[in-house]
Amino acid sequence: MKIGVLSFHGDFAEHISVLTALKVQSMEVRTLEDLEQVDRLIIPGGESTVIAKFLQMTGMDRVIRKRVAKGKLAVYGTCAGAILVAAKAKGKNAPSSLGLINIVVERNAYGSQMQSFEAALKVKGIAESVNGSFIRAPIITKAGRGVEVLSMHDGKPVLVRQGRVLAGTFHPETRGEIAIHKLFLSL
Ligand code: GLN
């Protein structure tokens, strides 16, 4: 099992640190050749518009869709990553998303940087509460058929799963939280 972290932009280094702490083999993914070497991929937080452009420019968008459909790639999208894996992304300048999980996500739905916050989250299957940072986070406005809600905050789903695709609107990696990465590795 080799885990890739999409490393064009955003907080990929923090994800690599969490994976290193979990003692799993990981690598930064920047090219199609890199992508071929991994069977799990983390799409980190950052700017979804920027990451979407890179995915299109490199052709990774098509390859990711194809490999997920064939069951050959598990994907975890955090924050901007959750916008990118969604079936539909809404909000100002919302990028075209990859459509890997049956959710609708609204970009910057909590407001500006000032409305960023942290929360202790209860997550299905995890005994201790999980630290989550919501940094200009999106909101999952709809979790459709086939989607399992693993955590809610303020009446909204914040961590969801469909098959081997996991999407979270919060960052666990910024504080070195390892529980969600462990969950991803178990899919
Ligand atoms: N606001 C960013 C976006 O919409 C996401 C922020 C983040 O990943 N922390 O792309």
Boltz pocket constraint, residues with backbone or C-beta under 6 A from the ligand:
constraints:
  - pocket:
      binder: B
      contacts: [[A, 44], [A, 45], [A, 46], [A, 47], [A, 48], [A, 49], [A, 78], [A, 79], [A, 80], [A, 81], [A, 83], [A, 107], [A, 108], [A, 135], [A, 136], [A, 137], [A, 138]]
      max_distance: 6.0
